């Protein structure tokens, strides 16, 4: 079901209330680029006495030190290679987890950002189990073996969880009907730090289009290369970690990884921001954080069209295919494409879609479920 929040009529001083204890098992390494798991953890500290525990992949180097703000209480635990394949390694991983995190009985609730973490929660645990179902974790796996592992873990956690927060309507519909009774949509959001007034930047000889985020298999390189074939006066500028290599093309310019708070400065000189994804099962499940942020930068925004992004249609130029994409870039190049939103509509949209709003929504749901 979709939860509609009624704003509180009284201001509650949460500092005077004894906060419930929550163990927050972050889905990804804390040092990875800041996204939903990081933002929610930091915002939920207002409501709960949280200990955040983030995974470290043993023998896997993470050199993306771009998320430096730690939670008030922060710890780490090891994910051993092959722990899902070999029982002995799995048992060793669970032992390391217990030694590092300690007894779980002291926590009123445990937040699981990934279904594979269900292995760490004993059957004897009596508190609330919360599942942040933030992506199609099964479809994201590269091998059939890992898809099977995640499918079983997801099914187990979906049944065990007291509350499920799905980040999109698509994910909610993937859940069995009986499970949906305890599931709520909590969309992604905007960090809520700064807004930049919408304005069209006049395009000179070269149209500069920017992309910020993880560069992975969902990038539609064929589309981008086709657009350059049709108009050699287009440049694509990329910021973010790479899971795949960027094709060798003088029109593709990679600028590395940027601190989250520095993104606005990094994209200052691009003419528009793009989300050029191949529409597959992984993408269909995504409520893109980047679109909230793109809108906050006051730029024209171009995005592939699928069900979850239709709610952005008043703010973003959506394309269905190669032809419609190239029509949009042609209009941009001719300085004939207005920004879809103004200062007031930008402000209204983003004020309703901050991570602080999402944390309040989560808090109200969890307290009503007691």
C-alpha positions in Angstrom: 0.0 0.0 0.0 1.1 3.6 -0.5 1.4 5.6 2.7 0.0 9.2 2.7 1.5 11.2 5.6 -0.6 13.7 7.6 1.8 16.3 8.8 2.1 16.4 12.6 0.1 19.1 14.3 2.3 19.3 17.3 6.1 19.6 17.5 7.6 16.7 19.3 10.9 17.2 21.1 12.5 13.9 20.2 15.5 14.6 22.4 13.2 14.2 25.5 11.9 10.8 24.4 13.9 7.7 25.1 14.8 6.5 21.6 14.4 2.9 20.6 17.6 1.1 19.6 18.0 0.2 16.0 20.8 -1.8 14.3 21.1 -0.5 10.8 22.8 -2.9 8.4 23.8 -0.7 5.5 23.4 -2.4 2.1 26.8 -1.1 0.8 30.2 0.0 1.9 30.0 3.3 3.7 32.9 4.6 1.6 31.0 4.1 -1.6 29.3 7.1 -3.2 26.5 8.5 -1.0 23.0 7.2 -1.8 19.8 6.0 -0.2 21.3 3.7 2.5 23.7 6.5 3.7 21.1 9.3 3.6 18.4 7.3 5.5 20.8 6.2 8.1 21.9 9.7 8.9 18.3 11.1 9.0 16.9 8.2 11.1 19.3 9.2 13.8 16.8 11.9 14.7 14.3 9.3 15.7 16.2 6.3 16.9 19.3 5.4 18.8 21.0 3.9 15.8 24.2 1.9 15.4 25.1 1.7 11.7 27.1 -1.3 10.6 28.4 -1.3 7.0 30.0 -4.2 5.2 33.6 -4.5 4.1 34.3 -7.0 1.3 37.4 -8.8 2.3 40.1 -8.8 -0.3 38.1 -6.3 -2.4 39.7 -2.9 -2.4 37.3 0.1 -2.1 39.2 3.2 -2.9 36.2 5.5 -3.4 36.6 7.5 -0.2 33.8 9.9 -1.0 31.3 9.5 1.8 33.2 10.8 4.8 30.4 11.7 7.2 29.9 8.8 9.6 26.9 8.1 11.6 27.1 8.9 15.3 27.6 5.2 16.1 29.3 3.4 13.3 30.9 -0.1 12.9 31.9 -2.4 10.1 31.7 -6.2 9.5 33.4 -8.4 7.0 31.7 -10.1 4.0 33.9 -13.1 3.2 34.3 -14.2 -0.4 32.3 -17.3 -1.3 30.4 -17.1 2.0 27.1 -17.8 0.1 28.6 -20.8 -1.7 30.4 -22.7 1.0 28.6 -23.5 4.4 31.9 -23.3 6.4 32.8 -19.9 5.1 29.2 -18.7 5.8 29.5 -19.9 9.4 32.8 -18.2 9.8 31.3 -15.0 8.4 28.4 -15.2 10.9 31.0 -15.7 13.7 32.9 -12.6 12.7 29.6 -10.7 12.5 28.7 -11.7 16.1 32.1 -10.9 17.4 32.1 -7.5 15.8 28.5 -6.4 16.4 27.7 -8.2 19.6 24.4 -9.4 20.9 21.4 -8.4 18.8 18.9 -8.8 21.7 19.6 -5.3 22.9 18.1 -3.8 19.7 14.4 -3.1 19.4 14.6 -3.3 15.6 17.1 -4.3 12.9 17.2 -2.7 9.5 18.4 -4.8 6.7 19.5 -3.1 3.5 20.3 -6.3 1.7 18.5 -9.7 1.8 21.7 -11.6 2.2 22.0 -10.1 5.7 19.1 -12.3 6.9 21.7 -15.0 7.6 23.0 -12.8 10.6 19.5 -12.6 12.3 18.9 -15.6 14.5 15.4 -17.2 14.7 15.4 -16.3 18.4 15.5 -12.5 17.7 12.2 -11.0 19.0 12.4 -7.4 17.8 11.2 -5.8 14.6 12.9 -6.8 11.3 12.8 -4.1 8.7 13.6 -4.8 5.0 14.6 -1.8 2.8 13.8 -3.2 -0.6 15.6 -0.6 -2.6 16.3 -2.3 -5.9 15.7 -5.5 -7.8 18.5 -7.3 -6.1 17.9 -10.6 -7.9 18.1 -9.1 -11.5 21.2 -7.2 -10.5 23.3 -10.4 -10.0 25.6 -11.4 -12.9 25.4 -15.2 -12.5 22.5 -17.6 -12.2 24.1 -19.0 -9.0 24.0 -15.5 -7.4 20.5 -14.8 -8.7 19.4 -18.0 -7.0 21.1 -17.1 -3.7 19.6 -13.6 -3.7 16.1 -14.9 -4.7 16.1 -17.3 -1.8 17.4 -14.7 0.7 14.9 -12.1 -0.6 12.0 -14.6 -0.2 13.1 -15.5 3.3 13.5 -11.9 4.4 10.2 -10.8 2.8 8.4 -13.4 4.9 10.4 -12.8 8.1 10.3 -8.9 8.0 7.7 -7.1 10.0 7.8 -4.1 7.7 9.1 -3.7 4.1 9.9 -0.4 2.5 9.9 -0.6 -1.3 11.6 2.3 -3.1 9.3 2.1 -6.1 5.9 0.9 -7.2 7.5 -1.6 -9.5 9.2 -3.3 -6.6 6.1 -3.3 -4.5 4.3 -5.2 -7.3 7.0 -7.8 -7.4 6.1 -8.8 -3.9 3.4 -11.6 -3.4 0.0 -10.1 -2.6 0.0 -11.4 1.0 3.4 -9.8 1.6 2.3 -6.4 0.2 0.0 -6.0 3.3 3.1 -5.1 5.3 4.9 -3.2 2.6 5.0 0.6 2.0 6.4 2.7 -0.8 9.2 5.0 0.5 10.6 6.7 -2.6 14.1 8.1 -3.0 14.7 11.7 -2.4 16.9 14.9 -2.5 19.6 15.6 0.0 18.0 19.0 0.5 21.1 21.2 0.9 21.0 23.7 -2.0 18.8 24.8 -4.9 20.0 26.4 -8.0 17.6 28.6 -9.9 16.4 27.1 -13.3 18.0 28.8 -16.2 18.9 28.0 -19.8 22.5 28.1 -20.6 23.0 29.3 -24.2 24.7 26.6 -26.2 27.6 27.8 -28.3 29.3 25.5 -30.9 29.3 22.4 -28.6 26.4 21.0 -26.6 27.8 19.7 -23.3 25.7 17.0 -21.6 26.5 15.7 -18.2 25.9 12.4 -16.3 26.6 11.9 -12.6 26.4 8.5 -11.0 27.6 4.9 -11.2 28.7 4.1 -14.8 27.6 0.5 -15.3 26.0 -1.9 -17.7 22.8 0.1 -17.9 24.4 2.9 -19.9 23.0 3.1 -23.4 26.3 3.7 -25.2 24.8 2.9 -28.6 22.3 5.8 -28.2 25.0 8.2 -27.1 27.3 7.2 -30.0 24.5 7.5 -32.5 23.7 11.1 -31.3 27.4 12.0 -31.9 27.2 10.5 -35.4 24.3 12.7 -36.2 25.8 15.8 -34.6 29.6 16.0 -34.0 29.0 19.1 -31.8 28.0 17.1 -28.7 30.2 16.2 -25.8 29.3 13.9 -22.9 30.9 14.5 -19.5 30.8 11.8 -16.9 31.4 11.8 -13.1 31.2 8.8 -10.9 32.6 5.3 -10.2 32.9 2.9 -13.1 31.7 -0.7 -13.2 32.4 -0.8 -16.9 34.8 0.9 -19.2 33.7 4.0 -21.1 34.0 3.5 -24.9 36.9 5.1 -26.5 35.5 8.3 -28.0 36.9 11.8 -28.0 33.4 13.0 -27.3 33.2 11.0 -24.0 35.1 12.9 -21.3 35.5 11.2 -17.9 36.2 13.4 -14.9 36.5 10.8 -12.1 34.6 10.7 -8.8 33.4 13.9 -7.1 32.3 14.5 -3.5 28.6 14.6 -3.2 28.6 18.2 -2.0 30.7 19.2 -4.9 28.5 17.8 -7.7 26.7 21.1 -8.4 30.0 22.9 -8.9 31.2 20.0 -11.2 28.2 20.3 -13.5 28.1 24.0 -13.5 29.2 24.4 -17.1 27.2 21.6 -18.7 24.1 22.6 -20.8 21.9 19.8 -19.6 22.0 16.6 -17.5 21.1 13.2 -18.9 20.0 9.7 -17.7 20.6 7.6 -20.8 19.7 4.1 -19.6 18.8 0.8 -21.3 15.4 -0.2 -20.0 15.9 -3.5 -18.4 14.5 -5.2 -15.2 17.1 -3.4 -13.0 16.2 0.0 -14.4 12.5 -0.5 -14.3 12.7 -0.9 -10.6 14.6 2.3 -10.0 13.2 5.5 -8.6 16.3 7.5 -9.6 17.9 9.6 -6.9 19.8 11.4 -9.6 16.6 13.0 -11.0 15.8 14.7 -7.7 19.3 16.0 -7.7 19.4 17.0 -11.4 16.3 19.1 -10.8 17.9 20.8 -7.8 20.7 22.0 -10.1 18.3 24.1 -12.2 19.4 22.4 -15.5 17.4 21.0 -18.4 17.1 17.2 -17.7 16.8 14.4 -20.3 15.8 10.9 -19.2 14.7 7.6 -20.7 11.0 7.0 -20.3 9.6 4.2 -18.2 6.8 3.9 -15.6 8.7 4.9 -12.5 9.9 8.3 -14.0 6.5 9.4 -15.3 6.0 11.4 -12.1 8.9 13.6 -13.2 7.3 14.5 -16.5 6.5 18.1 -15.4 10.2 18.6 -14.7 12.2 16.3 -17.1 12.3 15.8 -20.8 11.5 12.1 -21.3 12.4 10.2 -24.5 11.1 6.9 -25.8 13.7 6.0 -28.5 16.7 7.2 -30.4 14.6 9.6 -32.6 12.9 11.4 -29.7 16.3 11.6 -27.9 18.0 13.2 -30.9 15.1 15.6 -31.3 15.6 16.9 -27.8 19.4 17.3 -28.2 18.7 19.1 -31.5 16.4 21.6 -29.8 18.9 22.1 -27.0 21.6 22.8 -29.5 19.4 25.4 -31.2 18.7 27.0 -27.8 15.0 26.1 -28.3 14.2 23.9 -25.3 13.0 25.6 -22.1 13.7 24.2 -18.6 10.4 22.5 -17.7 10.2 23.9 -14.2 10.4 27.3 -12.6 11.8 28.5 -9.3 8.5 27.9 -7.5 7.6 24.5 -8.9 11.2 23.4 -8.3 11.0 24.5 -4.6 7.6 22.8 -4.1 8.7 19.6 -5.6 12.0 19.3 -3.7 10.6 20.4 -0.3 8.3 17.4 -0.4 11.0 15.0 -1.5 13.9 15.4 1.0 15.5 12.5 2.9 14.2 14.2 6.1 10.7 13.8 4.8 11.4 10.1 4.0 12.8 9.5 7.5 9.7 11.1 9.1 7.5 8.9 6.9 9.4 5.8 8.0 9.2 6.8 11.7 5.5 7.3 11.5 4.9 3.9 9.8 7.1 2.0 12.3 5.5 3.6 15.3 2.0 2.9 14.0 3.0 -0.8 13.5 3.9 -1.3 17.1 
